[in-house]
Amino acid sequence: MSIESKLPQPVVRGMYFEDFQLGLEMVTPSRTITETDVVTFAALSGDWNQLHTDVEYAKATPFGQRIAHGLLGLAVASGLAVRLGFIDGTAIAFRSLEWKFSAPIFLGDTIAVQVRVAETKPVPRLGGGSVTFDVALVNQRGETVQRGTWSMLVKSRE
């Protein structure tokens, strides 16, 4: 599914555990990965791997050009999901994730996140419930470049 085929939908801000219905789908706004993103992430993480930072080196790799750090893609995916607002003030904890890096993110790629509620489980002793999301990071060509599941603990209504 391409980014263009699913525009971001308005989502209720600060959804409670009871608001998450199985199959609920959300799509984030998109964002273009820039040179600044890659250099800033390299400085922050200390990962100055030539694949990300050296144009001449990267030309000789199977990708033929520099690629963004995989973990930069994951970090941006998290930020894009937060922009939807569905966990504003209601998230208790990000509990776990499983993540696969399927394809490179090139500098200049525009990415968005597709989120679908895959599982819900009440956890009253913790004040809410566990919500598991199927998450896909998709580029402007409709290719899934990263994907996985995120599990969060979300407040219940009082």
N, C-alpha and C positions, 0 to 999 in steps of 0.2 A: 504494500500500500504506500503510495507516495505521500509526501507531506501535504501537497496541494489537495489531495483527495479528501483530506479530513482536516478541516479548519479547527483551531482551538475552540472549545466550547466553554461558555461561562459555567463555572462550578460554584456551588455554595461554599463560601469561605468557612473554614473551621468545622468541617463535617465531623459528627460524632460517630462512634462505633455503629450505632443502630442505623445510620444513614447509608452505610456501605452495603449495597445489594450485589450479590454475585452477578458478574457479567457487566457491571457498570464500566463504561469506557470513557476515558478522557484523553485529550491530545493537547500537548503544551504548545505555546508559541515556539517558533523556530529561532535559531541563533547560528550565526556564521563563526566558524573557528578561524582565528586570525593568528598572524605572526606574534603579536603581543601575547595572546593566550599561551602559545607554546613556550615562548621565552620566559614569561612570568611563572608558568608551571615548572619549568626546568629549574629556575632559581629557587622557588619555594620548596620543591621536592629534592633538589640536589641531583636530579637525573638529567645529566647533560649528554646522554647517549647521542652519538653522531647521527643516528637515524632520524632524530628529531631536530638536530641543530646544525648540521653540516650539509649544505646543498650539494657539494661535489661528491661527498661520500654517499649520500642518499641516491644519487643518479645511478650508482653501480649496484644498487639493491634490487630485488625483484619488484619493488614498488616504483622504482624509477624517479622518485622524488621523496622529499621529507614527508613524514606522517606525524600526526599528533600523538602524544603519549596515550596509551590505552586508558590509564587512570585519569587523565585529563577528561577523556570522554565520559567516564563514569561520574566524575565530579560535576561536569556540566549537566549531565542527565539529572543528577540530584537537584541541582539548582533550578533547572527548567521545571521539574516536578513541583518544587516548592512554589514557583511562580503561579501555579494554578490556584493556590490558596486553600486546598481542601483539608490541609492539616494545620492551618493557622490556629494556634491556641488550643488545639485538641490532641496533638501528638504527645505521647508520653515518652516514647523511646523508639528509636530505630533498632530493631532487634537482630536482624540478620539479613544477609543477601547471598545469592548464588549468582555468578555473573560469567558470561562468556563473551570473548572478544572475537567476532566473526569476520570482520573486514576492516581495513584501515580507514581512518578518518584523515583526509588530506587537508592541508591548510587551504582555506577557501570553501570547504564543504559547509553546507547549512544543515543543521541537525535539529530534530524535534523528538519528543518522547511520546510514545503511546503507552498508556497505562490501562490495565484491566483488572478489576477485582476478581481474584481467583479463589479466595477462601476467606471465611470469617469464623472466628472462634471466640466466644465469650470467655473472659478471664476476670470475673467479678472481684476476686481477691486483690487484683491490681488496679481496680477502678475503671475497667474498660474491656477491651477485647483485642485480639490479634487479628490483623488484616494482612493477607498476603496478596501482593500485586504481581501480575505478569507485566514485565516492563520491556519495551523495545526502543532502542535508540536508532532512528532511521535518518538516512541522509536525503538530500534533495532528489536523488535518483530513485527513491523508494526502496533502497537497499537497507536491510537491517545490519548495522555495523556492530552493535552490541545488544545483548539481551540477557534476561534472567528474571529472578524473583526477588522481591524485597518484602520483608516482614516488619510490620510496625505495630506497636501497642498504641491504641487510640482510646481516648476517654469515652466513657458512656455518659449519656444524659443523666442528670441528677433527678 
